[in-house]
Amino acid sequence: MEQILFQNANEAAKAVKAVIDEYWRHDITKEQARRSIQENILALPENRARIFRGENYTAVFENVLGKKRVAAFASIIDR
């Protein structure tokens, strides 16, 4: 995966969801998931703005991921 500028929060959330699902299927390790999210999604400030509002997540991001994936996301990334 390479850095992609997402047009909206829905696209960014779907990309994060795909990485978390790969991690849950044991296709990648936690470290690979963290690196993928950090380097390919959160590296661009525009993408970060589509995921975070201050210290919280955007409503769209939370709705697309759901509670369990949001918890997994929080445990994977370094903020």
C-alpha positions, 0 to 999 in steps of 0.5 A: 500500500502506498500513501493515498490522499483520501477524499473523505472520512469514509474512504479513510475509514475503509482503508483502516478497516481493511488493514485491521481486518488483515491483522485480525485474519493473521495475514499481517502482524500488529507491527505491520498493521501499525506501520501500514496505518502510520506510513500510508494513511496517517502520514498525510495531515489531510488524512489525519484530519479526516480521522481525528477531531482533536483527541476524538475520532470523527463520527464517520470514522467511528461509524464505519469501523464500529466499536471493536475496530476503533478499539483495535485501531487505538491499540495499534497506532501511536498518537 
